[in-house]
């Protein structure tokens, strides 16, 4: 048994408009509200309401931990706005050792963030930032494929 390369490979637009940023912040706030609702229902043990709650598909496919949900639940609008701004800054100037980028054409570039893993989640800054981007559900709003 050996190590695996674990990471995210995304296609990022070179230009992100103000409308895209506003949509991303709104989506992040919505996602964090959903996380708070999920935690509240889980603590109340209201299984019927919890089962009826529509969770993002990605939450079901990611290794979503209780800590991830709690982190999202503690984020208010200001923290969501800051997270989106940090994401955009990082995407256009990735300075983490776990990242590599290549231009695709004049409008887009490919970005990979990840590292070798023996079963644990990668700890690199780039990987963690892209994980947060997807957990917040802002990828589509920012034009990220």
Secondary structure, DSSP 8 states (H G I E B T S, - for coil): ---EEEEEEEEEES---HHHHHHHHHHHHHHHHHHHHHHHHHHHT-HHHHHHS---HHHHHTT--HHHHHHHHT--HHHHHHHHHHHHHHHTS---TTEEEEE-SSSEEEEEEEEEESSS----HHHHHHHHHHHHT-TTTTT--
